[in-house]
Amino acid sequence: MQTENIKQRLYYRRKEVAEMFGISLRTVDRKIQDGYIKAMKGGHTVFIMSDSVNIENMFASKPKFNNEL
């Protein structure tokens, strides 16, 4: 039996999240700004934390995160 090495992603880019959920980049930006998605900025790139990318956070009635980008 061969064990596969699975690499867990720590972050996604805005475009990847938009494609995952079928939404626009502007909607992703608004979700970050409103605190529904946890993100941080590195230079000119916005990194979205993978643990915050799920259906519950995307469409929650109340924000969970306080992003200061």
Contacts in CASP RR format, 6 or more apart in sequence:
PFRMAT RR
TARGET T0000
AUTHOR 0000-0000-0000
METHOD contacts of the structure
MODEL  1
MQTENIKQRLYYRRKEVAEMFGISLRTVDRKIQDGYIKAMKGGHTVFIMS
DSVNIENMFASKPKFNNEL
8 50 0 8 1.000
9 50 0 8 1.000
10 49 0 8 1.000
10 50 0 8 1.000
11 47 0 8 1.000
11 48 0 8 1.000
11 49 0 8 1.000
11 50 0 8 1.000
12 20 0 8 1.000
12 47 0 8 1.000
12 48 0 8 1.000
12 50 0 8 1.000
12 53 0 8 1.000
13 45 0 8 1.000
13 46 0 8 1.000
13 47 0 8 1.000
13 48 0 8 1.000
14 25 0 8 1.000
14 28 0 8 1.000
14 29 0 8 1.000
14 46 0 8 1.000
14 48 0 8 1.000
15 25 0 8 1.000
16 48 0 8 1.000
17 28 0 8 1.000
17 37 0 8 1.000
17 48 0 8 1.000
17 53 0 8 1.000
18 24 0 8 1.000
18 25 0 8 1.000
18 27 0 8 1.000
18 28 0 8 1.000
20 53 0 8 1.000
21 58 0 8 1.000
28 37 0 8 1.000
28 48 0 8 1.000
31 37 0 8 1.000
31 58 0 8 1.000
32 39 0 8 1.000
32 46 0 8 1.000
32 48 0 8 1.000
32 67 0 8 1.000
32 69 0 8 1.000
33 67 0 8 1.000
33 69 0 8 1.000
34 63 0 8 1.000
35 63 0 8 1.000
35 64 0 8 1.000
35 65 0 8 1.000
35 66 0 8 1.000
35 67 0 8 1.000
36 57 0 8 1.000
36 58 0 8 1.000
36 60 0 8 1.000
36 63 0 8 1.000
36 64 0 8 1.000
36 65 0 8 1.000
37 48 0 8 1.000
37 49 0 8 1.000
37 52 0 8 1.000
37 53 0 8 1.000
37 57 0 8 1.000
37 58 0 8 1.000
37 65 0 8 1.000
37 67 0 8 1.000
38 48 0 8 1.000
38 49 0 8 1.000
38 51 0 8 1.000
38 52 0 8 1.000
38 64 0 8 1.000
38 65 0 8 1.000
38 67 0 8 1.000
39 46 0 8 1.000
39 47 0 8 1.000
39 48 0 8 1.000
39 49 0 8 1.000
39 52 0 8 1.000
39 65 0 8 1.000
39 67 0 8 1.000
39 69 0 8 1.000
40 46 0 8 1.000
40 47 0 8 1.000
40 49 0 8 1.000
40 67 0 8 1.000
40 69 0 8 1.000
41 47 0 8 1.000
41 69 0 8 1.000
46 69 0 8 1.000
52 64 0 8 1.000
52 65 0 8 1.000
57 64 0 8 1.000
END
